[in-house]
Amino acid sequence: MKLINIGFGNMVSANRLITIVSPESAPIKRIIQEARDRGVLIDATYGRRTRAVLIMDSDHVILSAIQPETVANRLNVEEEEDEEIDE
């Protein structure tokens, strides 16, 4: 299982991640509110500003305080390391 650090020592499974988006748009804000109402919102910001929203295949929505680009870079670096190990 591949884990990605989403800030403050919190990790998510790379295999279960569907998308990483910015929280500014109205549709994403709606997704966050609907997840909160359904009880599937995970707030991993530790009280800081939400900068990335991760949508998982289990229908959970995770809030992170690090930039979406940073999460994506961590995912890409981990995939490259795995490819090097396989060779």
PDB file of N, CA, C and O in Angstrom:
ATOM      1  N   MET A   1       0.847  -1.176   0.000  1.00  0.00           N
ATOM      2  CA  MET A   1       0.000   0.000   0.000  1.00  0.00           C
ATOM      3  C   MET A   1       0.892   1.239   0.000  1.00  0.00           C
ATOM      4  O   MET A   1       1.842   1.338   0.778  1.00  0.00           O
ATOM      5  N   LYS A   2       0.571   2.176  -0.883  1.00  0.00           N
ATOM      6  CA  LYS A   2       1.321   3.428  -0.979  1.00  0.00           C
ATOM      7  C   LYS A   2       0.574   4.501  -0.202  1.00  0.00           C
ATOM      8  O   LYS A   2      -0.624   4.702  -0.400  1.00  0.00           O
ATOM      9  N   LEU A   3       1.288   5.189   0.682  1.00  0.00           N
ATOM     10  CA  LEU A   3       0.695   6.267   1.470  1.00  0.00           C
ATOM     11  C   LEU A   3       1.304   7.593   1.080  1.00  0.00           C
ATOM     12  O   LEU A   3       2.498   7.679   0.791  1.00  0.00           O
ATOM     13  N   ILE A   4       0.478   8.635   1.073  1.00  0.00           N
ATOM     14  CA  ILE A   4       0.925   9.989   0.749  1.00  0.00           C
ATOM     15  C   ILE A   4       0.722  10.861   1.979  1.00  0.00           C
ATOM     16  O   ILE A   4      -0.343  10.838   2.596  1.00  0.00           O
ATOM     17  N   ASN A   5       1.749  11.630   2.335  1.00  0.00           N
ATOM     18  CA  ASN A   5       1.652  12.567   3.450  1.00  0.00           C
ATOM     19  C   ASN A   5       0.852  13.781   2.984  1.00  0.00           C
ATOM     20  O   ASN A   5       1.213  14.437   2.007  1.00  0.00           O
ATOM     21  N   ILE A   6      -0.242  14.072   3.696  1.00  0.00           N
ATOM     22  CA  ILE A   6      -1.073  15.228   3.338  1.00  0.00           C
ATOM     23  C   ILE A   6      -0.927  16.355   4.355  1.00  0.00           C
ATOM     24  O   ILE A   6      -1.756  17.263   4.414  1.00  0.00           O
ATOM     25  N   GLY A   7       0.127  16.287   5.146  1.00  0.00           N
ATOM     26  CA  GLY A   7       0.415  17.339   6.109  1.00  0.00           C
ATOM     27  C   GLY A   7       0.175  16.919   7.540  1.00  0.00           C
ATOM     28  O   GLY A   7      -0.754  16.166   7.831  1.00  0.00           O
ATOM     29  N   PHE A   8       1.023  17.414   8.439  1.00  0.00           N
ATOM     30  CA  PHE A   8       0.926  17.187   9.875  1.00  0.00           C
ATOM     31  C   PHE A   8       0.954  15.707  10.238  1.00  0.00           C
ATOM     32  O   PHE A   8       0.334  15.292  11.217  1.00  0.00           O
ATOM     33  N   GLY A   9       1.669  14.918   9.454  1.00  0.00           N
ATOM     34  CA  GLY A   9       1.810  13.495   9.733  1.00  0.00           C
ATOM     35  C   GLY A   9       0.619  12.654   9.313  1.00  0.00           C
ATOM     36  O   GLY A   9       0.580  11.458   9.601  1.00  0.00           O
ATOM     37  N   ASN A  10      -0.348  13.252   8.642  1.00  0.00           N
ATOM     38  CA  ASN A  10      -1.523  12.513   8.164  1.00  0.00           C
ATOM     39  C   ASN A  10      -1.211  11.883   6.818  1.00  0.00           C
ATOM     40  O   ASN A  10      -0.574  12.501   5.964  1.00  0.00           O
ATOM     41  N   MET A  11      -1.663  10.648   6.634  1.00  0.00           N
ATOM     42  CA  MET A  11      -1.384   9.913   5.404  1.00  0.00           C
ATOM     43  C   MET A  11      -2.696   9.407   4.804  1.00  0.00           C
ATOM     44  O   MET A  11      -3.648   9.098   5.519  1.00  0.00           O
ATOM     45  N   VAL A  12      -2.718   9.330   3.475  1.00  0.00           N
ATOM     46  CA  VAL A  12      -3.855   8.715   2.780  1.00  0.00           C
ATOM     47  C   VAL A  12      -3.310   7.688   1.800  1.00  0.00           C
ATOM     48  O   VAL A  12      -2.167   7.779   1.353  1.00  0.00           O
ATOM     49  N   SER A  13      -4.133   6.728   1.478  1.00  0.00           N
ATOM     50  CA  SER A  13      -3.749   5.688   0.531  1.00  0.00           C
ATOM     51  C   SER A  13      -3.783   6.245  -0.889  1.00  0.00           C
ATOM     52  O   SER A  13      -4.804   6.763  -1.342  1.00  0.00           O
ATOM     53  N   ALA A  14      -2.666   6.130  -1.575  1.00  0.00           N
ATOM     54  CA  ALA A  14      -2.577   6.625  -2.953  1.00  0.00           C
ATOM     55  C   ALA A  14      -3.498   5.829  -3.874  1.00  0.00           C
ATOM     56  O   ALA A  14      -4.019   6.367  -4.850  1.00  0.00           O
ATOM     57  N   ASN A  15      -3.696   4.567  -3.568  1.00  0.00           N
ATOM     58  CA  ASN A  15      -4.529   3.710  -4.414  1.00  0.00           C
ATOM     59  C   ASN A  15      -6.011   4.063  -4.332  1.00  0.00           C
ATOM     60  O   ASN A  15      -6.774   3.737  -5.242  1.00  0.00           O
ATOM     61  N   ARG A  16      -6.422   4.719  -3.265  1.00  0.00           N
ATOM     62  CA  ARG A  16      -7.836   5.042  -3.069  1.00  0.00           C
ATOM     63  C   ARG A  16      -8.166   6.478  -3.461  1.00  0.00           C
ATOM     64  O   ARG A  16      -9.331   6.876  -3.438  1.00  0.00           O
ATOM     65  N   LEU A  17      -7.146   7.256  -3.820  1.00  0.00           N
ATOM     66  CA  LEU A  17      -7.319   8.672  -4.160  1.00  0.00           C
ATOM     67  C   LEU A  17      -7.861   8.821  -5.577  1.00  0.00           C
ATOM     68  O   LEU A  17      -7.315   8.253  -6.522  1.00  0.00           O
ATOM     69  N   ILE A  18      -8.939   9.590  -5.717  1.00  0.00           N
ATOM     70  CA  ILE A  18      -9.516   9.836  -7.037  1.00  0.00           C
ATOM     71  C   ILE A  18      -9.017  11.163  -7.589  1.00  0.00           C
ATOM     72  O   ILE A  18      -8.536  11.229  -8.721  1.00  0.00           O
ATOM     73  N   THR A  19      -9.131  12.219  -6.790  1.00  0.00           N
ATOM     74  CA  THR A  19      -8.742  13.540  -7.284  1.00  0.00           C
ATOM     75  C   THR A  19      -8.292  14.454  -6.152  1.00  0.00           C
ATOM     76  O   THR A  19      -8.650  14.260  -4.990  1.00  0.00           O
ATOM     77  N   ILE A  20      -7.498  15.452  -6.521  1.00  0.00           N
ATOM     78  CA  ILE A  20      -7.041  16.492  -5.600  1.00  0.00           C
ATOM     79  C   ILE A  20      -7.446  17.814  -6.232  1.00  0.00           C
ATOM     80  O   ILE A  20      -7.035  18.123  -7.351  1.00  0.00           O
ATOM     81  N   VAL A  21      -8.252  18.596  -5.520  1.00  0.00           N
ATOM     82  CA  VAL A  21      -8.750  19.852  -6.085  1.00  0.00           C
ATOM     83  C   VAL A  21      -8.589  20.994  -5.096  1.00  0.00           C
ATOM     84  O   VAL A  21      -8.402  20.782  -3.898  1.00  0.00           O
ATOM     85  N   SER A  22      -8.666  22.201  -5.621  1.00  0.00           N
ATOM     86  CA  SER A  22      -8.626  23.411  -4.812  1.00  0.00           C
ATOM     87  C   SER A  22     -10.032  23.677  -4.262  1.00  0.00           C
ATOM     88  O   SER A  22     -11.014  23.388  -4.945  1.00  0.00           O
ATOM     89  N   PRO A  23     -10.149  24.215  -3.056  1.00  0.00           N
ATOM     90  CA  PRO A  23     -11.465  24.373  -2.428  1.00  0.00           C
ATOM     91  C   PRO A  23     -12.211  25.659  -2.776  1.00  0.00           C
ATOM     92  O   PRO A  23     -13.255  25.928  -2.181  1.00  0.00           O
ATOM     93  N   GLU A  24     -11.717  26.457  -3.709  1.00  0.00           N
ATOM     94  CA  GLU A  24     -12.303  27.769  -3.941  1.00  0.00           C
ATOM     95  C   GLU A  24     -13.616  27.791  -4.706  1.00  0.00           C
ATOM     96  O   GLU A  24     -14.428  28.689  -4.482  1.00  0.00           O
ATOM     97  N   SER A  25     -13.855  26.844  -5.597  1.00  0.00           N
ATOM     98  CA  SER A  25     -15.039  26.932  -6.449  1.00  0.00           C
ATOM     99  C   SER A  25     -16.310  26.539  -5.692  1.00  0.00           C
ATOM    100  O   SER A  25     -16.269  25.787  -4.718  1.00  0.00           O
ATOM    101  N   ALA A  26     -17.417  27.060  -6.161  1.00  0.00           N
ATOM    102  CA  ALA A  26     -18.707  26.785  -5.524  1.00  0.00           C
ATOM    103  C   ALA A  26     -19.067  25.291  -5.558  1.00  0.00           C
ATOM    104  O   ALA A  26     -19.573  24.779  -4.559  1.00  0.00           O
ATOM    105  N   PRO A  27     -18.828  24.573  -6.664  1.00  0.00           N
ATOM    106  CA  PRO A  27     -19.158  23.141  -6.654  1.00  0.00           C
ATOM    107  C   PRO A  27     -18.352  22.345  -5.617  1.00  0.00           C
ATOM    108  O   PRO A  27     -18.876  21.408  -5.014  1.00  0.00           O
ATOM    109  N   ILE A  28     -17.101  22.709  -5.412  1.00  0.00           N
ATOM    110  CA  ILE A  28     -16.273  22.007  -4.422  1.00  0.00           C
ATOM    111  C   ILE A  28     -16.751  22.349  -3.018  1.00  0.00           C
ATOM    112  O   ILE A  28     -16.777  21.481  -2.145  1.00  0.00           O
ATOM    113  N   LYS A  29     -17.129  23.604  -2.790  1.00  0.00           N
ATOM    114  CA  LYS A  29     -17.678  23.984  -1.487  1.00  0.00           C
ATOM    115  C   LYS A  29     -18.959  23.197  -1.204  1.00  0.00           C
ATOM    116  O   LYS A  29     -19.221  22.806  -0.066  1.00  0.00           O
ATOM    117  N   ARG A  30     -19.754  22.972  -2.255  1.00  0.00           N
ATOM    118  CA  ARG A  30     -20.970  22.187  -2.110  1.00  0.00           C
ATOM    119  C   ARG A  30     -20.645  20.733  -1.766  1.00  0.00           C
ATOM    120  O   ARG A  30     -21.302  20.131  -0.917  1.00  0.00           O
ATOM    121  N   ILE A  31     -19.633  20.175  -2.425  1.00  0.00           N
ATOM    122  CA  ILE A  31     -19.193  18.803  -2.131  1.00  0.00           C
ATOM    123  C   ILE A  31     -18.754  18.687  -0.677  1.00  0.00           C
ATOM    124  O   ILE A  31     -19.086  17.714   0.000  1.00  0.00           O
ATOM    125  N   ILE A  32     -18.008  19.682  -0.197  1.00  0.00           N
ATOM    126  CA  ILE A  32     -17.533  19.680   1.192  1.00  0.00           C
ATOM    127  C   ILE A  32     -18.723  19.720   2.151  1.00  0.00           C
ATOM    128  O   ILE A  32     -18.757  18.961   3.119  1.00  0.00           O
ATOM    129  N   GLN A  33     -19.691  20.589   1.895  1.00  0.00           N
ATOM    130  CA  GLN A  33     -20.856  20.706   2.783  1.00  0.00           C
ATOM    131  C   GLN A  33     -21.684  19.426   2.766  1.00  0.00           C
ATOM    132  O   GLN A  33     -22.153  18.981   3.814  1.00  0.00           O
ATOM    133  N   GLU A  34     -21.868  18.833   1.600  1.00  0.00           N
ATOM    134  CA  GLU A  34     -22.627  17.582   1.506  1.00  0.00           C
ATOM    135  C   GLU A  34     -21.916  16.458   2.251  1.00  0.00           C
ATOM    136  O   GLU A  34     -22.563  15.645   2.911  1.00  0.00           O
ATOM    137  N   ALA A  35     -20.585  16.406   2.151  1.00  0.00           N
ATOM    138  CA  ALA A  35     -19.818  15.389   2.871  1.00  0.00           C
ATOM    139  C   ALA A  35     -19.943  15.596   4.372  1.00  0.00           C
ATOM    140  O   ALA A  35     -20.068  14.629   5.124  1.00  0.00           O
ATOM    141  N   ARG A  36     -19.911  16.847   4.813  1.00  0.00           N
ATOM    142  CA  ARG A  36     -20.073  17.158   6.241  1.00  0.00           C
ATOM    143  C   ARG A  36     -21.445  16.684   6.721  1.00  0.00           C
ATOM    144  O   ARG A  36     -21.559  16.089   7.792  1.00  0.00           O
ATOM    145  N   ASP A  37     -22.485  16.948   5.929  1.00  0.00           N
ATOM    146  CA  ASP A  37     -23.843  16.550   6.298  1.00  0.00           C
ATOM    147  C   ASP A  37     -23.988  15.028   6.355  1.00  0.00           C
ATOM    148  O   ASP A  37     -24.708  14.511   7.209  1.00  0.00           O
ATOM    149  N   ARG A  38     -23.312  14.306   5.457  1.00  0.00           N
ATOM    150  CA  ARG A  38     -23.386  12.839   5.419  1.00  0.00           C
ATOM    151  C   ARG A  38     -22.451  12.172   6.420  1.00  0.00           C
ATOM    152  O   ARG A  38     -22.548  10.967   6.652  1.00  0.00           O
ATOM    153  N   GLY A  39     -21.544  12.952   7.017  1.00  0.00           N
ATOM    154  CA  GLY A  39     -20.623  12.392   8.000  1.00  0.00           C
ATOM    155  C   GLY A  39     -19.412  11.706   7.393  1.00  0.00           C
ATOM    156  O   GLY A  39     -18.799  10.855   8.039  1.00  0.00           O
ATOM    157  N   VAL A  40     -19.053  12.061   6.155  1.00  0.00           N
ATOM    158  CA  VAL A  40     -17.898  11.441   5.500  1.00  0.00           C
ATOM    159  C   VAL A  40     -16.776  12.456   5.236  1.00  0.00           C
ATOM    160  O   VAL A  40     -15.884  12.204   4.426  1.00  0.00           O
ATOM    161  N   LEU A  41     -16.828  13.607   5.927  1.00  0.00           N
ATOM    162  CA  LEU A  41     -15.786  14.618   5.791  1.00  0.00           C
ATOM    163  C   LEU A  41     -14.706  14.371   6.841  1.00  0.00           C
ATOM    164  O   LEU A  41     -15.005  14.179   8.020  1.00  0.00           O
ATOM    165  N   ILE A  42     -13.445  14.378   6.400  1.00  0.00           N
ATOM    166  CA  ILE A  42     -12.312  14.234   7.313  1.00  0.00           C
ATOM    167  C   ILE A  42     -11.501  15.522   7.218  1.00  0.00           C
ATOM    168  O   ILE A  42     -10.960  15.848   6.162  1.00  0.00           O
ATOM    169  N   ASP A  43     -11.421  16.248   8.325  1.00  0.00           N
ATOM    170  CA  ASP A  43     -10.703  17.521   8.360  1.00  0.00           C
ATOM    171  C   ASP A  43      -9.301  17.277   8.916  1.00  0.00           C
ATOM    172  O   ASP A  43      -9.132  17.069  10.117  1.00  0.00           O
ATOM    173  N   ALA A  44      -8.300  17.304   8.040  1.00  0.00           N
ATOM    174  CA  ALA A  44      -6.911  17.084   8.446  1.00  0.00           C
ATOM    175  C   ALA A  44      -6.108  18.381   8.381  1.00  0.00           C
ATOM    176  O   ALA A  44      -4.898  18.360   8.155  1.00  0.00           O
ATOM    177  N   THR A  45      -6.795  19.521   8.582  1.00  0.00           N
ATOM    178  CA  THR A  45      -6.127  20.821   8.480  1.00  0.00           C
ATOM    179  C   THR A  45      -5.551  21.307   9.797  1.00  0.00           C
ATOM    180  O   THR A  45      -4.749  22.241   9.813  1.00  0.00           O
ATOM    181  N   TYR A  46      -5.945  20.690  10.902  1.00  0.00           N
ATOM    182  CA  TYR A  46      -5.511  21.113  12.240  1.00  0.00           C
ATOM    183  C   TYR A  46      -5.812  22.596  12.483  1.00  0.00           C
ATOM    184  O   TYR A  46      -5.001  23.315  13.067  1.00  0.00           O
ATOM    185  N   GLY A  47      -6.984  23.041  12.027  1.00  0.00           N
ATOM    186  CA  GLY A  47      -7.422  24.407  12.259  1.00  0.00           C
ATOM    187  C   GLY A  47      -6.877  25.427  11.287  1.00  0.00           C
ATOM    188  O   GLY A  47      -7.207  26.609  11.379  1.00  0.00           O
ATOM    189  N   ARG A  48      -6.058  24.996  10.368  1.00  0.00           N
ATOM    190  CA  ARG A  48      -5.510  25.930   9.380  1.00  0.00           C
ATOM    191  C   ARG A  48      -6.442  26.030   8.174  1.00  0.00           C
ATOM    192  O   ARG A  48      -7.432  25.306   8.070  1.00  0.00           O
ATOM    193  N   ARG A  49      -6.104  26.936   7.276  1.00  0.00           N
ATOM    194  CA  ARG A  49      -6.906  27.158   6.077  1.00  0.00           C
ATOM    195  C   ARG A  49      -6.861  25.935   5.162  1.00  0.00           C
ATOM    196  O   ARG A  49      -5.796  25.351   4.960  1.00  0.00           O
ATOM    197  N   THR A  50      -7.996  25.550   4.615  1.00  0.00           N
ATOM    198  CA  THR A  50      -8.058  24.427   3.677  1.00  0.00           C
ATOM    199  C   THR A  50      -7.490  24.864   2.334  1.00  0.00           C
ATOM    200  O   THR A  50      -7.945  25.847   1.748  1.00  0.00           O
ATOM    201  N   ARG A  51      -6.504  24.136   1.858  1.00  0.00           N
ATOM    202  CA  ARG A  51      -5.888  24.468   0.570  1.00  0.00           C
ATOM    203  C   ARG A  51      -6.059  23.377  -0.464  1.00  0.00           C
ATOM    204  O   ARG A  51      -5.919  23.628  -1.660  1.00  0.00           O
ATOM    205  N   ALA A  52      -6.363  22.152  -0.013  1.00  0.00           N
ATOM    206  CA  ALA A  52      -6.591  21.054  -0.945  1.00  0.00           C
ATOM    207  C   ALA A  52      -7.730  20.189  -0.436  1.00  0.00           C
ATOM    208  O   ALA A  52      -7.883  19.976   0.767  1.00  0.00           O
ATOM    209  N   VAL A  53      -8.524  19.696  -1.372  1.00  0.00           N
ATOM    210  CA  VAL A  53      -9.614  18.779  -1.060  1.00  0.00           C
ATOM    211  C   VAL A  53      -9.319  17.486  -1.809  1.00  0.00           C
ATOM    212  O   VAL A  53      -9.149  17.484  -3.029  1.00  0.00           O
ATOM    213  N   LEU A  54      -9.262  16.383  -1.060  1.00  0.00           N
ATOM    214  CA  LEU A  54      -8.985  15.078  -1.648  1.00  0.00           C
ATOM    215  C   LEU A  54     -10.268  14.267  -1.642  1.00  0.00           C
ATOM    216  O   LEU A  54     -10.918  14.124  -0.607  1.00  0.00           O
ATOM    217  N   ILE A  55     -10.625  13.743  -2.793  1.00  0.00           N
ATOM    218  CA  ILE A  55     -11.821  12.928  -2.915  1.00  0.00           C
ATOM    219  C   ILE A  55     -11.362  11.478  -3.084  1.00  0.00           C
ATOM    220  O   ILE A  55     -10.563  11.159  -3.965  1.00  0.00           O
ATOM    221  N   MET A  56     -11.884  10.621  -2.224  1.00  0.00           N
ATOM    222  CA  MET A  56     -11.462   9.228  -2.194  1.00  0.00           C
ATOM    223  C   MET A  56     -12.518   8.343  -2.857  1.00  0.00           C
ATOM    224  O   MET A  56     -13.668   8.752  -3.015  1.00  0.00           O
ATOM    225  N   ASP A  57     -12.118   7.128  -3.243  1.00  0.00           N
ATOM    226  CA  ASP A  57     -13.058   6.219  -3.895  1.00  0.00           C
ATOM    227  C   ASP A  57     -14.105   5.678  -2.925  1.00  0.00           C
ATOM    228  O   ASP A  57     -15.107   5.109  -3.357  1.00  0.00           O
ATOM    229  N   SER A  58     -13.891   5.843  -1.640  1.00  0.00           N
ATOM    230  CA  SER A  58     -14.860   5.409  -0.632  1.00  0.00           C
ATOM    231  C   SER A  58     -15.928   6.478  -0.390  1.00  0.00           C
ATOM    232  O   SER A  58     -16.764   6.331   0.501  1.00  0.00           O
ATOM    233  N   ASP A  59     -15.898   7.547  -1.178  1.00  0.00           N
ATOM    234  CA  ASP A  59     -16.815   8.681  -1.072  1.00  0.00           C
ATOM    235  C   ASP A  59     -16.469   9.608   0.090  1.00  0.00           C
ATOM    236  O   ASP A  59     -17.235  10.526   0.384  1.00  0.00           O
ATOM    237  N   HIS A  60     -15.338   9.391   0.757  1.00  0.00           N
ATOM    238  CA  HIS A  60     -14.882  10.309   1.797  1.00  0.00           C
ATOM    239  C   HIS A  60     -14.254  11.533   1.144  1.00  0.00           C
ATOM    240  O   HIS A  60     -13.687  11.449   0.054  1.00  0.00           O
ATOM    241  N   VAL A  61     -14.363  12.666   1.820  1.00  0.00           N
ATOM    242  CA  VAL A  61     -13.754  13.910   1.374  1.00  0.00           C
ATOM    243  C   VAL A  61     -12.792  14.336   2.473  1.00  0.00           C
ATOM    244  O   VAL A  61     -13.181  14.444   3.636  1.00  0.00           O
ATOM    245  N   ILE A  62     -11.535  14.579   2.107  1.00  0.00           N
ATOM    246  CA  ILE A  62     -10.505  14.923   3.084  1.00  0.00           C
ATOM    247  C   ILE A  62     -10.010  16.337   2.810  1.00  0.00           C
ATOM    248  O   ILE A  62      -9.693  16.680   1.671  1.00  0.00           O
ATOM    249  N   LEU A  63      -9.944  17.154   3.856  1.00  0.00           N
ATOM    250  CA  LEU A  63      -9.431  18.516   3.748  1.00  0.00           C
ATOM    251  C   LEU A  63      -7.982  18.536   4.214  1.00  0.00           C
ATOM    252  O   LEU A  63      -7.648  17.965   5.252  1.00  0.00           O
ATOM    253  N   SER A  64      -7.124  19.198   3.439  1.00  0.00           N
ATOM    254  CA  SER A  64      -5.708  19.296   3.785  1.00  0.00           C
ATOM    255  C   SER A  64      -5.276  20.752   3.757  1.00  0.00           C
ATOM    256  O   SER A  64      -5.821  21.558   3.004  1.00  0.00           O
ATOM    257  N   ALA A  65      -4.287  21.083   4.589  1.00  0.00           N
ATOM    258  CA  ALA A  65      -3.788  22.452   4.669  1.00  0.00           C
ATOM    259  C   ALA A  65      -2.601  22.690   3.739  1.00  0.00           C
ATOM    260  O   ALA A  65      -2.013  23.771   3.764  1.00  0.00           O
ATOM    261  N   ILE A  66      -2.239  21.710   2.926  1.00  0.00           N
ATOM    262  CA  ILE A  66      -1.142  21.934   1.970  1.00  0.00           C
ATOM    263  C   ILE A  66      -1.708  22.057   0.557  1.00  0.00           C
ATOM    264  O   ILE A  66      -2.801  21.570   0.268  1.00  0.00           O
ATOM    265  N   GLN A  67      -0.955  22.705  -0.308  1.00  0.00           N
ATOM    266  CA  GLN A  67      -1.398  22.995  -1.670  1.00  0.00           C
ATOM    267  C   GLN A  67      -1.651  21.714  -2.474  1.00  0.00           C
ATOM    268  O   GLN A  67      -0.963  20.715  -2.264  1.00  0.00           O
ATOM    269  N   PRO A  68      -2.626  21.726  -3.391  1.00  0.00           N
ATOM    270  CA  PRO A  68      -2.875  20.557  -4.236  1.00  0.00           C
ATOM    271  C   PRO A  68      -1.632  20.137  -5.035  1.00  0.00           C
ATOM    272  O   PRO A  68      -1.399  18.947  -5.242  1.00  0.00           O
ATOM    273  N   GLU A  69      -0.839  21.118  -5.481  1.00  0.00           N
ATOM    274  CA  GLU A  69       0.371  20.810  -6.241  1.00  0.00           C
ATOM    275  C   GLU A  69       1.376  20.038  -5.390  1.00  0.00           C
ATOM    276  O   GLU A  69       2.064  19.147  -5.889  1.00  0.00           O
ATOM    277  N   THR A  70       1.457  20.382  -4.110  1.00  0.00           N
ATOM    278  CA  THR A  70       2.378  19.703  -3.204  1.00  0.00           C
ATOM    279  C   THR A  70       1.957  18.247  -3.015  1.00  0.00           C
ATOM    280  O   THR A  70       2.795  17.346  -3.039  1.00  0.00           O
ATOM    281  N   VAL A  71       0.664  18.024  -2.827  1.00  0.00           N
ATOM    282  CA  VAL A  71       0.164  16.651  -2.672  1.00  0.00           C
ATOM    283  C   VAL A  71       0.444  15.868  -3.955  1.00  0.00           C
ATOM    284  O   VAL A  71       0.903  14.727  -3.900  1.00  0.00           O
ATOM    285  N   ALA A  72       0.172  16.475  -5.101  1.00  0.00           N
ATOM    286  CA  ALA A  72       0.403  15.803  -6.379  1.00  0.00           C
ATOM    287  C   ALA A  72       1.887  15.486  -6.576  1.00  0.00           C
ATOM    288  O   ALA A  72       2.234  14.408  -7.058  1.00  0.00           O
ATOM    289  N   ASN A  73       2.757  16.422  -6.205  1.00  0.00           N
ATOM    290  CA  ASN A  73       4.198  16.171  -6.320  1.00  0.00           C
ATOM    291  C   ASN A  73       4.628  15.022  -5.430  1.00  0.00           C
ATOM    292  O   ASN A  73       5.447  14.197  -5.836  1.00  0.00           O
ATOM    293  N   ARG A  74       4.089  14.959  -4.225  1.00  0.00           N
ATOM    294  CA  ARG A  74       4.423  13.848  -3.322  1.00  0.00           C
ATOM    295  C   ARG A  74       3.957  12.527  -3.905  1.00  0.00           C
ATOM    296  O   ARG A  74       4.634  11.509  -3.758  1.00  0.00           O
ATOM    297  N   LEU A  75       2.809  12.535  -4.564  1.00  0.00           N
ATOM    298  CA  LEU A  75       2.301  11.324  -5.211  1.00  0.00           C
ATOM    299  C   LEU A  75       3.216  10.921  -6.363  1.00  0.00           C
ATOM    300  O   LEU A  75       3.555   9.746  -6.506  1.00  0.00           O
ATOM    301  N   ASN A  76       3.616  11.885  -7.181  1.00  0.00           N
ATOM    302  CA  ASN A  76       4.484  11.594  -8.323  1.00  0.00           C
ATOM    303  C   ASN A  76       5.858  11.115  -7.893  1.00  0.00           C
ATOM    304  O   ASN A  76       6.403  10.193  -8.500  1.00  0.00           O
ATOM    305  N   VAL A  77       6.428  11.716  -6.866  1.00  0.00           N
ATOM    306  CA  VAL A  77       7.746  11.308  -6.374  1.00  0.00           C
ATOM    307  C   VAL A  77       7.687   9.873  -5.880  1.00  0.00           C
ATOM    308  O   VAL A  77       8.594   9.083  -6.143  1.00  0.00           O
ATOM    309  N   GLU A  78       6.626   9.537  -5.168  1.00  0.00           N
ATOM    310  CA  GLU A  78       6.485   8.176  -4.646  1.00  0.00           C
ATOM    311  C   GLU A  78       6.345   7.168  -5.785  1.00  0.00           C
ATOM    312  O   GLU A  78       6.907   6.075  -5.712  1.00  0.00           O
ATOM    313  N   GLU A  79       5.598   7.524  -6.841  1.00  0.00           N
ATOM    314  CA  GLU A  79       5.440   6.618  -7.985  1.00  0.00           C
ATOM    315  C   GLU A  79       6.767   6.421  -8.707  1.00  0.00           C
ATOM    316  O   GLU A  79       7.078   5.308  -9.130  1.00  0.00           O
ATOM    317  N   GLU A  80       7.555   7.487  -8.852  1.00  0.00           N
ATOM    318  CA  GLU A  80       8.861   7.375  -9.505  1.00  0.00           C
ATOM    319  C   GLU A  80       9.794   6.495  -8.697  1.00  0.00           C
ATOM    320  O   GLU A  80      10.540   5.699  -9.268  1.00  0.00           O
ATOM    321  N   GLU A  81       9.767   6.625  -7.374  1.00  0.00           N
ATOM    322  CA  GLU A  81      10.609   5.782  -6.526  1.00  0.00           C
ATOM    323  C   GLU A  81      10.209   4.320  -6.666  1.00  0.00           C
ATOM    324  O   GLU A  81      11.075   3.446  -6.683  1.00  0.00           O
ATOM    325  N   ASP A  82       8.909   4.039  -6.767  1.00  0.00           N
ATOM    326  CA  ASP A  82       8.440   2.675  -6.915  1.00  0.00           C
ATOM    327  C   ASP A  82       8.875   2.093  -8.266  1.00  0.00           C
ATOM    328  O   ASP A  82       9.214   0.913  -8.352  1.00  0.00           O
ATOM    329  N   GLU A  83       8.865   2.921  -9.321  1.00  0.00           N
ATOM    330  CA  GLU A  83       9.306   2.451 -10.632  1.00  0.00           C
ATOM    331  C   GLU A  83      10.788   2.101 -10.615  1.00  0.00           C
ATOM    332  O   GLU A  83      11.197   1.115 -11.228  1.00  0.00           O
ATOM    333  N   GLU A  84      11.596   2.900  -9.919  1.00  0.00           N
ATOM    334  CA  GLU A  84      13.021   2.625  -9.831  1.00  0.00           C
ATOM    335  C   GLU A  84      13.287   1.320  -9.088  1.00  0.00           C
ATOM    336  O   GLU A  84      14.201   0.576  -9.444  1.00  0.00           O
ATOM    337  N   ILE A  85      12.503   1.044  -8.072  1.00  0.00           N
ATOM    338  CA  ILE A  85      12.663  -0.192  -7.297  1.00  0.00           C
ATOM    339  C   ILE A  85      12.299  -1.403  -8.154  1.00  0.00           C
ATOM    340  O   ILE A  85      12.947  -2.445  -8.064  1.00  0.00           O
ATOM    341  N   ASP A  86      11.261  -1.267  -8.987  1.00  0.00           N
ATOM    342  CA  ASP A  86      10.810  -2.377  -9.829  1.00  0.00           C
ATOM    343  C   ASP A  86      11.801  -2.729 -10.923  1.00  0.00           C
ATOM    344  O   ASP A  86      11.816  -3.866 -11.395  1.00  0.00           O
ATOM    345  N   GLU A  87      12.626  -1.782 -11.335  1.00  0.00           N
ATOM    346  CA  GLU A  87      13.550  -2.025 -12.460  1.00  0.00           C
ATOM    347  C   GLU A  87      14.726  -2.859 -12.066  1.00  0.00           C
ATOM    348  O   GLU A  87      15.586  -3.147 -12.899  1.00  0.00           O
TER     349      GLU A  87
END
